[in-house]
Amino acid sequence: MEAINLRSFKQKVRYHKKTMRRFLGKVEKAPPRRLDQLAEELDKQVWPETDCLSCANCCKTMTPTFTPKDIRRIAAHLDMTQDAFKEKWLYFDKKDGDWMNRKQPCQFLNLEDNKCSIYEVRPEDCAGFPHLTKKKVKEYIHVHQQNIEYCPATYKWVEKMQDALAAKS
């Protein structure tokens, strides 16, 4: 497993982001046969190559959405009321109807070791990130197009998908 250098990752993203987003758009418009199976295979290849603890870019630059279930679970874990938890850490995004972190990086991220202080009870959004095989790939392309910019695993997954589909052409 290779440690992630965020500076070089951001440079790669800057250079390849448009091409990757365009590629994903084409996949969305004309999904190749067995796309979801390919996504599963590539997911299994990406994770042994990805050291999330050397990165934590998602926790540093994004915010999860907190479901009511997440809020109940985390507040109980922190021995707080749900209202106190929301008041201290979250804001309500009226546009999307979501509870989100007030600040970035995430208040639960230890910046010294990139570990989450509430890992066992973290929001479902965090537990599933970057959602590479959450749903049918075609239905989640818009999420992957966003996440290539923040997540080296997603970036690697799309690179592998480009290679795999080019090899089939």
N, C-alpha and C positions, 0 to 999 in steps of 0.2 A: 504494500500500500504506500502510495506516494503522498507526502505532505503537499498541501496546496499553497502555492505562492499567489496571494490575492492580486498583487501588482501585475504579475504576468498574465493571470487569468483575465483581469480587466482589459489588458491590452489586446488579448486574443478576442475577447468579446467585441471590443470596439471595431476590430478589423473584420470579423465574420458575422456579426449580428444580423445585418440586413440579408445576407445570403441564407443564413439559417432560418430566419423568419419566412423568407420567400419559399424556401424548400418546404417548411412545415405547412405553409398555405397551399402549396401544390398537393401535398399529401392529404390535406383536408378536402380539397376539391375532387381529387381522384385517388381515393385510398387504394393502395395495392392489396392484392389478395393476402389474407393471413396477416394483416398488419398488427392485430392485437397479439398474435402469437410471437411475431418478431419483437414487439415491444417487451414482452415477458422475457424472451431470450436475452435481449440487450440489457434489460434491467439486471439480470443475474450476472452479466459481465461487468457492468459499471461499478457495482458496490464494492467488490474486492479491490478495486483500483482507487477508491475514494475515501479519503480520511477526513470525515466531517469535523473532527475536533481540531484539525489544523486550519480550518476555514471559519465555520460558523457565520458565514456571510449572510445567510438567511436571517439569523437572529440579530445581526448587526444592522441590516438595512431594510428589513421587511417587518410587518406585523401580522400575526395570525388573527383570524377572527375567533372570538370566544363565544361558543354556544352557551345557552343557559345551563346545560349539563356540565360544561367545562367550568363555568363560573362557580356552580355549586361545589364541584369536586375540589377545585383549587382553593376556594375560600375555606372549606372545611379543613383541608390539609394545612393551611396557614393559620387555622384557628381564628378566622375572621367571619363576620357576617358577609353575605353576598353584597349588600349595599356598601359596606365599608371597603370591600375588595374593589368594587367598581369605582368608588369615589377616589380611592388611592391610586389605582393603576390604569384604569380604562377610560375611554370616552366612547360615546355612542355616535356612530356615523349615520346621520339621518338619511343620507342619500341611498346607502346600501342596506340600512337597517341592521348594522353589525356593531358588536362591541369589539374595540380594538385597543392596542397599547397606546398610552399617551406619549411614550417616548421611545426613541431608538438610540442605541441598541436596546434590546429587550431588558427590562429590569431584572429578569431572572437569569441572565447570562453572566457568568463569571468571566470577565475579560482576560484574566490571567491564564486560565486553562481551557476556555471556551466550553465549559460544562454548564448545563442547565441546573439551577438549584431546585427546580420542581419537576425534574425529568420524569419521575414515576407517575406524576399526575398532570403532565403538560397537556395543553390543548390538543384536541384531535387534529386540528389543522397542522400543528407542529409534528405530531406523531406520523402523519401521512406524507409530509413534505418529502420530496417535490412532486408527489402524486403521479409518478411515471406510469403506473399501471392501475391507478385508482378506478378509472372508467374506461370505456372504449376510447382509444387514442383519438379518433376523429372528433369526439365530443369534447376533448380536453386540449385541443391544439392551441387555443388562445392562451391557456395557462402555461403550456410549454414554451410558447413564443415569448412570454414574459419571463419565465424562470431561467431561460438560457443566460440571461444577463446577470442573474444573482447566484445561480447554483452550478458549480463545476460538474456535479453528477448529471444534471440535465443537459448541460453543454456536451459532455462526453457521450451521453445517450443519443443525442441528435447527430453528433459526428458519426457514431457507429451506425445509426440508421441510414445516414447519407451513403456511407460506404457499402452497407449491405444492399441497399436498393440500387446503387450504381452497378454493383457486381451482378445483379440479376438482369440488368438492362442489356 
